[in-house]
Amino acid sequence: MIVVMETNATQEQIDHMAERVRNLGLKANVIVGTQRTVIAAIGEKREDTKESLASGPGVADVVPIMAPYKMASREVRPEPSQVTVRDFRAGNGVCGVIAGPCSVESEEQLLSTARAVKAAGATALRGGAFKPRTSPYSFQGMKEEGLKLLAAAREETGLAVVTEIMSTDDVDLVAQYTDVLQIGARNMQNYRLLEAVGNVDRPVLLKRGASATMDEFLLAAEYILNEGNENVMLCERGIRTFEQHTRFTLPLATLPYLHRRTHLPVVIDPSHGTGHTYMVPDMAVAAVAAGADGLIVEVHPDPENAMSDGYQSLEFGQFEAMMKKCRAVADALERNIDGCPASETCTS
């Protein structure tokens, strides 16, 4: 349930009610809004819990949380959240752009890509050091050496680094080198891994499972939030359907639906969502028009010879052209790409 404090409630009253929530055996999450503060009381409740909390000093109301996902719900936090790390921002009116290769393959490949995507306006660099592959014989990534290359690229360009984490055993190692921990579609319901990244001081990019419902997606995010990590971004990367003209089906209706249900930023992945290079720019532009809080796009200096996902990766010139179109649409809708209107330059 939600303890709604009076607009003039003092910090002492807020602290007192948070302690009262904890004394009732519940988890207290204090959320400071622009107009008032609320305290989300999460856990198993007694019959007299509401009455006990409603009588507290500075309390305006106590209301139940109807959604099965508590911390992710708009009921708890009506205002949109924004995730910020280095120069990257996503949410609350800003569309952040993450770009880079599917896999880290070499120093030259990664650094040239980092320089190119930064020049085009991206503020975060993606790159897989650990690669989950359908076949055990496919390239599995450079592992820690790949993480070191990502950190070197960040050192040179200032881009925030986003990379996938596959195992609870690797949490500390990956967090040492990167800024955002990505949970891939295959691990969306790996609850031990979700709990592990929930205890790390790093933002998390959570990708939707290929067959996951919206409630399952949001409840997966709830695992991370429940551990205390509030910096969670949801990523729609396409779902498995009967269609075969694309790698997956990219449902952009996810955007308005999630924006109504959750305060968490929603990132769109047009690369995996289509699986075809020629479709990626148009779907990225459409995502910006539909209100995306972020984009994550695969970019490679030589897609034809990429070790993974070259068929859906953009060349540098294609990515630059895509960014110009995205900025134009964002400007028309009075939205921001990377915190910068289309009429201004976003590069340094």
C-alpha positions, 0 to 999 in steps of 0.5 A: 500500500501507499502512505501519502503524506501531506504536502506540508509534511515535515522530514521528521514526520516522513522519517517517523512514518517510514520507521513505523512501516518497517516496524510493521514488518514491511519494506519502506520506500520513500519517494519524493515527488514534485508536490508531495512525498509518498511511502510505499509499504511493500510486503505481507500486511496485517488486517490493521495495517492501514488503520495503524498507518493512517493515524500517523502524523503528517499522513493524508491517506493510505491507499492500496497498490492494485498492480501486481508490480508494486515499485514499478507502478505509476500508483507508487510514483506518478511522475516518470523516472529518469536514469542518468549515468555520465552523459547518458540520460533516458526518461522524463522527456529525454531519449538517450541513444546507446549504440555500438557493436553486438560483440567486442571483437578488437580494440580497433573495431571498438574504438572506431565505433565508439568515436563514430557513434559519439560524433553522431550524438550517442551518449552510451556505447554498447558492446558484448563481452560475454555473448549468449549464443544459441549454438555452443560453437558460435563466438562467445565473446572476449570476456574480461579482455572485452570488458577492458576494451570497453573501459578503454573506449569509455576513457577516450570518448566519455561514453557510458558503457552498456554490456550484458551480464549472464551470470551471478558469478560475473556481477562484480567483474562486469560492474568493475568495468561498465556503467550499465548492466544489461539483462538479456532476453534469455535471462529476463526471468533469471530471478537470482540474477535479477536480485544480484544486479538489484544489489549493485550500484549500477543502472540496469537495462532489462530486455523483455523475454521473447515470449514474455507478457507485460506483467511478466516483464514488469514483475521481472523489473520488480525483482531488481527494484525490490532489492533497492536498485531504482535505476531500471530501464525496460527494453522492448526488443521484439517478441516471437510471433508467427511472422517470418519477415522479421527476426522478431516482431517489434510491437511499438504499442509497448511504449504507450502501454508501459508509459501508462503503467510504469514510471520506468524509462522504456528503451526500444531495440530496433536492431533485434526487433527487426533483424534487418539493417534496412528496417532499423532506421525507420523503426528507430524514427517510429520509436522516437515518434511514439515516445521512446525514452531510449534507443539501443542500436547495433553499429559496426565498422564492417557489418559484412564481416562482423562476428555476430549480428552483422545482418542487422548492424548499421554502418557509421554513415547509416547511423549518422543519417538515422540520428538526423532523422530521429532528431528531426522527429524529436524536435517536431514533437518538442522532445529531446534526443540525448538532452539536445533538441534537433535544432542544436548540435549534440556532439562535442 
